[in-house]
Amino acid sequence: MNEVDAMEMVQFAFQVLLKVSAPIVITAMVVGTIIALIQALTQIQEITLTFIPKIVAVLFVSSLAAPFMASQIDVLARLAYSKISSGF
């Protein structure tokens, strides 16, 4: 494996990282914003109120997106294995 292959692997790994983490991060941001808006409108300033809806939403989206996440990680692992095994 030369420097070009290593840089391609790092770039692809970052792309996979963004693809895999995006559904969870976006869900947490959207739910957090909605709860903050509701808290601002109703003037209920309970800090712990945001945690339960966020946890439920993130778990739900994680369970839906799990096959996609696993396939992306599988592609990365197969690419890494093929690059490493062809270099030796």
C-alpha positions, 0 to 999 in steps of 0.5 A: 500500500502506497501513500495514495492508497492510504490517503484514499482509505482515510478519505473513504473512512471519513465519508463513511463516518459522516454517512453513518453518524448523520442520521443520529446527529440530525435526529438529535438536533431536530428533536432538540430544536423542537423541544427547545421551541416548545419549552420557549413557547410554554416557558417550561424550563425543565432541563431533563425534559429534553433527554427522554424524547431525544433518547427515544427518537435516536433509538428509533432512528438507529434501529431503522438506519442500522442496516444502512450503517452496517452495510457502509461499515462492511464496505469500508472493512472489505475495502480496507482488507482488500487494500491491506491484503494486496499490499503484502 
